[in-house]
């Protein structure tokens, strides 16, 4: 069972297995149709497409961030139509080193499905390894995927506030350093970060588009967190999508049990009473 990442070669060796399902999660925040267009032009054979806004998120409200979690039952129905059951090995991929597909990886685990792995290096790694692309659409199934929601894996904003005040949450922000410091903000209306949060840009997890070795990731996380346990780490980013990349890197490093604040910065700033910090 693959639960973190999988190489292109390993996927090629198992792609014809009947109990394997591949999900294409390509998406561009600035052009929300780009991922679906790219999928139609060519995808890993047999892969189903899941759209970040339409499939992996729910509708935005005045209180939420930009990518609220999807309804668990609705997502479970979609996964069943993709041929996924509790015994299926799922592989997710994108074309940006897991920055988008990490959300799907996290959501499947949130729904209680551990057998999900991200294609290390993404679609580019698949093609470098000689993998072909296909334009054929897969046939939908009519299977049941009963979710087993892992509610403790995600913090709502009130829980985060309580744990911050009690000192039991170590908040780690995956946004680029200049966004974290509040020097620039290309997406959200307010710049800055949650006070006392630490910054680890998700790009720090990568070397040449692939995840760094587990030992290196573990060393780097230790340098950031000190002797604080992984269970106290809460990941965030702009909207709860790329934060999953940091959690995946911790899992690769053997640092298990961290959680997600899915609302992230775009939800935090909805309430002007919540504090905002700038700088390091």
C-alpha positions in Angstrom: 0.0 0.0 0.0 1.3 3.4 -1.0 0.4 6.1 1.5 2.6 9.1 0.8 4.3 9.3 -2.6 4.9 6.9 -5.5 7.5 7.0 -8.3 6.6 7.1 -12.0 8.3 3.8 -12.5 6.3 2.2 -9.7 3.0 3.5 -11.1 3.9 2.2 -14.6 4.4 -1.2 -13.1 1.0 -1.3 -11.5 -1.2 0.9 -13.7 -3.1 -2.0 -15.2 -4.1 -3.4 -11.8 -7.9 -3.5 -11.5 -7.9 -2.1 -8.0 -5.8 1.0 -8.8 -7.4 4.4 -9.7 -5.6 7.5 -10.9 -6.9 11.0 -10.3 -5.7 14.0 -12.3 -5.9 17.2 -10.2 -4.3 19.8 -12.4 -5.5 23.3 -11.6 -4.4 26.9 -12.0 -5.7 29.4 -9.5 -5.4 32.2 -12.1 -7.2 30.2 -14.9 -9.6 27.8 -13.3 -10.4 26.1 -16.7 -6.7 25.4 -17.5 -6.6 22.0 -15.7 -9.6 20.6 -17.4 -8.4 21.8 -20.7 -5.0 20.2 -20.1 -6.7 17.0 -19.1 -8.7 16.9 -22.3 -5.5 17.4 -24.3 -3.7 14.5 -22.7 -3.7 12.6 -19.3 -2.3 9.5 -17.8 -4.3 6.6 -19.3 -7.4 5.8 -17.2 -7.2 8.9 -15.0 -10.3 10.7 -13.9 -10.3 14.4 -13.5 -11.2 16.2 -10.3 -11.6 20.0 -10.3 -10.3 21.9 -7.3 -13.3 24.3 -7.2 -16.1 22.0 -8.3 -15.0 18.7 -6.8 -12.5 19.2 -4.0 -14.1 22.3 -2.5 -17.6 23.6 -1.6 -19.1 27.0 -2.2 -17.6 30.1 -0.7 -19.6 32.0 1.9 -19.0 35.4 3.6 -17.4 33.5 6.6 -15.2 30.9 4.7 -11.9 31.0 3.0 -11.5 30.6 -0.7 -11.6 26.8 -0.8 -13.9 25.4 1.9 -13.9 21.7 2.4 -16.3 19.8 0.1 -19.4 18.0 1.5 -18.0 14.6 2.6 -20.9 12.6 1.2 -20.9 14.4 -2.2 -17.2 13.8 -2.5 -17.6 10.2 -1.6 -20.2 9.8 -4.3 -17.7 11.3 -6.9 -15.0 8.9 -5.7 -17.3 6.0 -6.1 -18.1 7.1 -9.6 -14.3 7.1 -10.2 -14.3 3.4 -9.2 -12.8 3.9 -5.7 -13.8 1.7 -2.8 -12.1 1.3 0.5 -9.8 -1.4 -1.0 -8.6 0.7 -3.9 -5.0 2.1 -4.3 -5.4 5.7 -5.4 -2.7 7.8 -7.1 -3.2 11.5 -7.5 -1.1 13.8 -9.6 -0.8 17.3 -11.1 1.8 19.3 -13.0 3.1 21.4 -10.2 5.0 19.0 -7.9 1.9 18.2 -5.8 0.9 21.7 -4.9 -2.7 21.0 -6.0 -2.9 17.2 -5.9 -1.9 17.3 -2.2 -5.3 18.6 -1.5 -6.9 15.4 -2.9 -4.3 13.3 -1.1 -5.4 14.9 2.2 -9.1 14.7 1.5 -9.0 11.0 0.9 -7.2 10.5 4.2 -9.8 12.8 5.8 -12.5 10.5 4.5 -10.7 7.6 6.0 -8.9 6.2 3.0 -5.2 5.6 3.7 -4.2 3.9 0.4 -3.6 7.1 -1.5 -0.2 8.4 -2.8 0.9 11.4 -4.8 2.9 10.9 -8.0 6.3 12.2 -7.1 7.4 14.7 -9.8 3.9 14.8 -11.3 3.0 14.5 -14.9 6.5 15.6 -15.9 8.0 12.6 -14.1 5.5 10.3 -15.8 6.6 11.5 -19.2 10.3 11.5 -18.4 9.9 7.8 -17.5 8.4 7.2 -20.9 4.8 7.2 -19.9 2.3 7.9 -22.6 -0.7 10.3 -22.5 -4.2 9.5 -23.5 -7.2 11.6 -24.5 -9.8 8.8 -23.9 -12.2 9.4 -21.1 -12.5 6.6 -18.5 -15.9 5.0 -17.9 -17.5 6.0 -14.7 -18.4 3.3 -12.2 -21.4 2.9 -9.9 -19.5 1.9 -6.7 -20.0 2.8 -3.1 -17.3 4.7 -1.2 -18.6 5.0 2.4 -16.7 7.9 4.1 -15.3 7.5 7.6 -14.6 11.1 8.5 -11.4 11.8 10.5 -12.7 15.0 12.1 -9.7 15.4 14.3 -7.5 15.9 11.2 -8.9 19.3 10.6 -9.3 22.4 12.9 -12.1 24.9 12.5 -11.2 28.5 13.3 -12.6 28.4 16.8 -10.6 25.3 17.7 -7.5 26.9 16.3 -8.0 30.0 18.4 -8.5 27.9 21.5 -5.3 25.9 20.9 -3.3 28.9 20.0 -4.3 30.6 23.3 -3.5 27.4 25.2 -0.1 26.9 23.5 -1.0 23.5 22.2 -0.9 24.3 18.5 2.2 25.1 16.4 0.9 26.8 13.3 3.1 26.4 10.2 2.2 28.5 7.1 3.2 27.1 3.7 3.0 30.3 1.7 6.0 32.0 0.1 8.1 33.9 2.5 7.2 37.3 1.0 3.5 36.6 1.4 4.0 35.4 4.9 5.9 38.6 5.8 3.1 40.7 4.3 5.3 42.3 1.7 3.1 41.2 -1.2 -0.4 39.7 -1.4 -1.5 38.7 -4.9 -4.7 36.9 -4.0 -6.2 37.9 -0.6 -7.3 41.4 0.4 -5.1 41.6 3.5 -1.4 40.8 3.7 0.4 39.2 6.6 0.1 36.1 8.8 -1.4 34.7 12.0 0.7 35.9 15.0 3.2 33.3 16.3 2.9 31.2 13.1 6.1 29.7 11.6 6.8 29.8 7.9 7.9 26.9 5.8 7.3 27.6 2.1 6.1 24.4 0.5 8.9 24.8 -2.1 11.3 23.9 0.6 10.0 20.4 0.4 11.3 20.0 -3.2 14.5 19.5 -5.1 14.2 19.6 -8.9 10.4 19.1 -8.7 10.6 16.0 -6.5 10.2 15.6 -2.8 13.5 15.6 -0.9 14.7 12.4 0.7 12.9 11.5 4.0 16.1 12.0 6.1 16.6 15.5 4.7 13.0 16.4 5.3 13.1 15.1 8.8 16.2 17.2 9.5 14.7 20.3 8.1 11.5 19.9 10.1 13.5 19.3 13.2 15.4 22.5 12.6 12.0 24.4 12.4 10.1 22.7 15.2 12.8 21.8 17.6 11.6 19.0 20.0 7.9 19.9 19.6 5.9 16.8 18.7 4.4 16.4 15.2 0.9 16.1 16.8 1.0 19.7 17.8 1.7 21.0 14.3 -1.2 22.6 12.4 -0.7 23.4 8.7 -2.1 26.4 6.9 -1.6 28.4 3.7 -3.8 30.8 1.7 -6.9 28.7 1.4 -6.1 25.2 2.8 -4.8 23.7 -0.4 -1.0 24.0 -0.6 -0.8 23.5 3.2 -1.4 19.8 2.5 2.0 19.7 0.8 3.7 20.4 4.1 1.8 17.8 5.9 2.7 15.3 3.2 6.3 16.1 3.5 6.1 15.5 7.3 4.5 12.1 6.6 7.3 11.2 4.1 9.7 12.1 6.9 8.0 9.8 9.3 6.6 12.7 11.3 3.0 11.6 11.6 -0.1 13.1 13.3 0.0 16.8 12.2 -3.3 18.5 11.3 -4.7 21.0 8.9 -6.5 24.4 9.4 -8.4 24.1 6.2 -9.9 27.7 6.3 -6.3 29.1 6.4 -5.4 32.8 5.8 -8.4 33.6 3.5 -10.8 32.6 6.3 -8.8 34.0 9.1 -9.0 37.6 7.7 -12.8 37.4 7.3 -13.1 38.6 10.9 -11.4 41.9 11.5 -11.1 41.1 15.2 -8.6 38.3 14.4 -5.0 39.6 14.8 -2.7 40.0 11.9 1.1 40.1 12.0 3.7 41.2 9.5 7.5 40.7 9.2 9.4 37.6 10.2 
